[in-house]
Each structure stands twice: as C-alpha cells, then as structure tokens.
Amino acid sequence: MNDVELKLSEIIAPSFYSLHKKIKSHLHTHYWLKGGRGSTKSSFAAIEIILGIMKDKEANACALRKVKDTLKDSVYEQLWWAIEMLGVESYWSRSLSPLSLTYLLTGQKILFRGADKPKKIKSIKFAKGYCKYIWYEELDEFNGIEEIRLINQSLLRGGSEFIVFYSYNPPKSAVNWVNAESLLTNPDRLVHHSDYLSVPRSWLGDQFILEAEHLSQVNPTAYEHEYLGVVTGTGGEVFGNVQIRPISDDEIDDFENVRRGLDFGYAIDPFVYTVVEYNRKYKRLYIYFEIYKAGLSNRQAFELMHAENEYNDLIMADSAEPKSIDELCQYGLQVIGVKKGADSVNFGVKWLQDLEAIVIDDGRCPHTAREFINYELEKDANGNYKAKFPDKNNHTIDAVRYAENEEWIDYSNAVACLPGTTGGHGKPDFDDDDEDDESAKVRFWTL
C-alpha cells in the first residue's frame, strides 16, 4: 500500500485540530461532539474512525443510530464519504446486505446497528480484533444514558483501548437527558462544542451561509439553537443557575457557613441528607455532601449522619416526621423540624432561583446534581407551563431548602415587603395547619 499524504487542514475543520491531537494521544475514551448544523462533527467522527482502523490492524468499529432504517443514509454514507476524502476507496469494499464496510488488506470491519432493541447488540462479533471504535450518531434520539451504558457494556470488551464518539445537536431543553448528562463531570469523557462559524465557507457553500444569516435576523433564538448548537431552553427549566464542577477539599476547609438538611424517605422514596455552604456576599450555594438511600432505618440513618457530622452540628429536617426526629435526637443528634406551609416550597425554590450560582459537586453528590438539572415545570392539558413547582423528583432539593430554611424565610419576608406584592405574593404563612402537630415544635437533643 502506498502512503497517502494529506494535510489535516484539508479534511478537518479548525475547531477539531486540538481534539484530533487529544484522540491521537489517547487522553479519553468518550468524546461527546455537540454542535449546530454545519459544524462538521459527524464528518470528523467518520474521518477519525477510518484513519484509526487503517492504523491499527486490531481495530474494528460499530456505528449506531436509534432506528435501524436511518443507518444507510446517515452513518454509512458519512463513513464512505470519509473514505473517499482520504483517497483510499480502493482499499475498502461496501456491502448493503448486511450493511458493512470492510478494509480489504486485513478484513477489519465497520458494522452498523440500530438500537431499536439494544440487547441484540450483544451478538456482535468480529473475526479479527475487537470493537475499538463506537459511534452514536444523533445521540439525543436514544432513550437515555442507561441505554447507552447497556450497549457500551456489550461492545467495550476484548481490547486495551477504546474510542467512543457521541455526535448530536443539543436539544432545546436544558433538562433533556443528553444536555443534563453532558454537564456531569467524568475524567474519561471530553465534551466538545463546534459550530459552522469555524468551518471554511467553501465546504458549506454560499446558500448554507445565506440561510443561517437570514435566520439570525428573523429569529435569533432559533438561529442560536439550530446553527450555533446553543441550549436555548423551553421556558420550563427551574434552575438556570446550576454549575456542575468538583469542589476541592481546600475549598471545603475554608467554608464558614455550613448547613445541614434532612428529608425523610417514605416507602420507596429515598432518605436524603445534605451538607451545603452558603456564601452570602456572592450569593453562591455550594452542595458537597449527600446521603441518598432508600429503605434506611432511623438507626442506620443516624450512623451515616453521625459519621459525617463529627461535631454534632444542627440538622434542619422535614417536620412531617416528628417521631423520626425524636428518635434521631434520642440517639444523640441535634435535629429541628422546620415549619412548612402552603408557600414554603414556592418561596424556597424562588430563593434558590435567585442565587448567583448553585455549585454542585456531582462526584460527591450525583443524585443532587441530577435532580437540580432535571427539575422542570409541568404542563397543563393545553401545553402551558403550570405556575406551581412540581412536588416530585425533588428529594435533594427539599433537603437543601430545609438546610437553608432561615435564609429563604428572610428572603420571603423581604419579598413580602416590596411594593405591589399582594394576594398570593404577600407574606407567606409557614405555620403548620394543625396546631397540635408535634412537628411544629422545636425538638433537639444535646450530648
């Protein structure tokens, strides 16, 4: 075989130069390629797969779409385009039944599968080598990260090195599973964003540019989403101020306003205990510890909380469980049941929304990160968003509200004093409806 010499700039857009080097250096396994129309992310994935197979005689690939019938006109043709761009089509053969591409010098293959039935992907076998490359095209069409994990568990076997590409246009909604997952930290994953602005104009054509520029004038939001790949939102997202990142031990050592909150589990609902720090000067909330478990006895819960809370600092808890609060106090914890009322959820969530940032360490608090990212207003029968915040899938959010009970009550009182705050926006009533409810009492026990 004669060497084929090509300049990187002739086949890969500038926005992918550094990514190509990282892949070449094997810095990560999972590469999430997100961006708008014309960003050439799919072209880049195809070129990397063809180059990688031709350089590694043990490497094979599997390209996937959610629906099998879409394979031929998308990933299959995209990979053959990459072969032609590289000028190596004489070394590859095409097959339509079954759909495959074969590197003739070694017999290495690229197979194509639909994920209509993910469990069937377990049957993929290669006569030579292993599946080094996996490509998920239009990732947002898949059913969720659990489905992706199931497929990866079947394919990422038998080799020492793997590269997985996930290409997609980010959906509008911030709480779509793809957008939410891309925010979570993973040292073996790199999320790369690209758009058409870094692609040579001649690659896209004048008409493409004209269409993009026209949309930018008549509908800027649609332009940002479709061409720039921006998550513009649907209007139902509750927390647009969440930041997902590691919170270091050094940061935690400097925290001075630490609070603890507790939401009791019920039946299948989890028991949630959270530890947070609130920086009043910058209005930033840091969430860096969680216990999130279903089926815990109060004794087991005590042991877990006591292990974290070595100085026995005060814990603000859901007042709906006075007997559990008493039991935890008898074990030696200081626990207070916070008062709740019709407006408590509303004002607590609004206080959280008004913060400059809610910083969550998803390595330490994975469930908290997912709940805050995915919390969204519900729609009514007419497709309009309801004004009330939903009371489900918010266990960690409740625990955080309890932890910062004093802060958001001060906030709610300040709101009530503003001009024009009448009716439902007036001063909230946080007293329990039942005056005899023991949960309204302050209960704590000191060692």
Buried (B, 14 or more C-beta within 10 A) or exposed (E): EEEEEEEEEEBBBEBBEEBBEEBEEEEBBBBBBBBBBBBBBBBBBBBBBBBBBBEBEBBBBBBBBBEBEBBEEBBBEBBBBBBEBBEBEEBBEEEEEEBBBBBEEBEBBBBBBBBEEBEEBEEBEBEEBBBBBBBBBBBBBBEEBEBBEBBBEBBBEEBEEBBBBBBBBBBBBBBBBBBBBBBBBBEEBBBBBBBBBBBEEEEBEEEBBEBBEEBBEEEEEEBBBBBBBBBBBBEBBBBEBBEBEBBEEEBBEEBEEBBBBBBBBEEEEBBBBBBBBBBEEEEBBBBBBBBBBEEBEBEEBBEBBBEEBEEBEBBBBBBBBBEBBBBBBEBEBBBBBBBBBEBBBBBBBBBBEEBEBBBBBBBBBBBBBBBBBBBBBEEEEEEEEEEEBEEEEBBBBBBBBBBBBEBBBEBBEEBBEEEEEEEEBEEBEBEBEEEEBBBBBEBBBEE
